[in-house]
């Protein structure tokens, strides 16, 4: 286990969640490396660049608000593997209402990578819906 890389992976996850909760789309996009790949609901999505990611965030913001979302919390975060340029992270995320009540929890697996000196999340695979 590369402890320094593991810490950088944890930091980028924390930045991702903080900027997501703030709905600061531009800074949120900076927490990723591109192309960014996501696997959710049985579908792979490739996001080529920050501009495309920001556009998607703007579209998704109203959907989150409609479902009662106020913020997301990483209920658990475990570094599974870490090397000099890649970290595998298992998370359980909780979507919360303004009063802190959890209304949806899901497991997700993220890969943080070091690309051109920048740590960012490059892959996310989520179980968004209960089976």
C-alpha positions in Angstrom: 0.0 0.0 0.0 1.4 3.4 -1.0 0.3 5.6 2.0 1.0 8.9 0.2 -1.1 8.0 -2.8 -3.8 6.6 -0.5 -4.0 9.9 1.3 -4.2 11.8 -2.0 -7.0 9.6 -3.2 -8.9 10.3 0.0 -8.3 14.0 -0.4 -9.7 14.0 -3.9 -12.8 12.1 -2.8 -13.4 14.6 0.0 -12.9 17.5 -2.5 -15.4 15.8 -4.9 -18.0 15.5 -2.2 -17.4 19.0 -0.9 -17.7 20.6 -4.3 -20.7 18.4 -5.2 -22.5 19.5 -2.1 -21.8 23.2 -2.9 -23.0 22.5 -6.5 -19.8 24.4 -7.5 -19.7 22.8 -11.0 -16.5 24.3 -12.1 -14.5 23.3 -9.0 -16.3 19.9 -9.0 -15.0 19.3 -12.5 -11.5 19.9 -11.3 -11.7 16.9 -9.0 -11.8 14.5 -12.0 -9.3 13.3 -14.6 -10.5 12.9 -18.1 -11.7 11.0 -19.9 -13.9 10.2 -16.9 -15.8 7.0 -17.0 -18.9 6.1 -15.1 -20.8 2.8 -14.8 -24.3 3.2 -13.3 -27.6 1.6 -14.0 -25.9 -0.9 -16.3 -24.5 1.8 -18.6 -21.0 3.1 -19.2 -20.7 6.8 -19.8 -17.5 8.5 -20.9 -17.1 12.2 -20.2 -14.4 13.6 -22.4 -13.6 16.9 -20.7 -14.5 19.3 -17.9 -16.9 21.3 -20.1 -19.0 18.2 -20.8 -19.0 17.3 -17.1 -20.1 20.8 -16.1 -23.0 20.7 -18.6 -24.2 17.4 -17.2 -24.0 18.7 -13.6 -26.2 21.7 -14.5 -28.8 19.3 -16.0 -28.7 17.0 -13.0 -29.0 19.7 -10.3 -32.7 20.1 -10.6 -33.3 16.4 -10.5 -31.4 16.2 -7.2 -33.4 19.1 -5.8 -36.7 17.5 -6.9 -35.9 14.3 -5.0 -35.3 16.3 -1.8 -31.5 16.1 -1.9 -29.6 18.6 0.2 -26.2 17.0 0.6 -24.2 13.8 0.3 -22.1 12.2 3.0 -19.5 9.5 2.6 -20.8 7.1 5.2 -17.7 4.9 4.7 -14.5 5.2 2.7 -12.0 2.4 2.4 -8.8 2.5 0.3 -8.7 -1.0 -1.2 -5.4 -0.7 -3.2 -2.9 2.1 -3.8 0.1 2.4 -6.0 2.2 5.4 -7.1 -0.3 6.6 -9.7 -3.7 4.9 -8.9 -5.9 4.4 -5.9 -9.0 2.1 -5.6 -11.6 3.4 -3.2 -14.8 1.7 -1.9 -17.4 4.1 -0.6 -20.9 4.1 0.8 -22.6 7.4 0.0 -25.7 8.7 1.8 -28.0 11.2 0.1 -29.5 13.5 2.8 -32.3 15.9 3.3 -31.7 19.4 4.8 -32.3 18.0 8.3 -29.6 15.3 7.8 -32.1 12.5 7.3 -30.7 9.8 5.0 -33.1 9.0 2.2 -30.9 7.0 -0.1 -27.6 5.0 0.5 -25.6 3.3 -2.2 -22.3 1.5 -2.6 -19.8 2.8 -5.1 -16.2 2.1 -6.3 -14.0 4.9 -7.5 -10.5 5.0 -9.0 -8.4 8.0 -8.4 -5.5 8.5 -10.8 -2.4 10.7 -11.0 -2.3 12.2 -14.5 0.2 15.0 -15.5 0.7 15.8 -11.8 -3.0 16.0 -11.0 -4.9 13.6 -8.7 -8.5 13.2 -9.8 -11.3 10.6 -9.9 -11.2 8.9 -13.3 -13.7 6.1 -12.8 -16.8 5.6 -10.8 -19.0 2.5 -10.6 -22.2 2.8 -8.5 -25.0 0.7 -7.3 -27.5 3.6 -7.3 -30.7 1.5 -6.9 -31.3 -1.3 -4.4 -31.4 -4.7 -5.9 
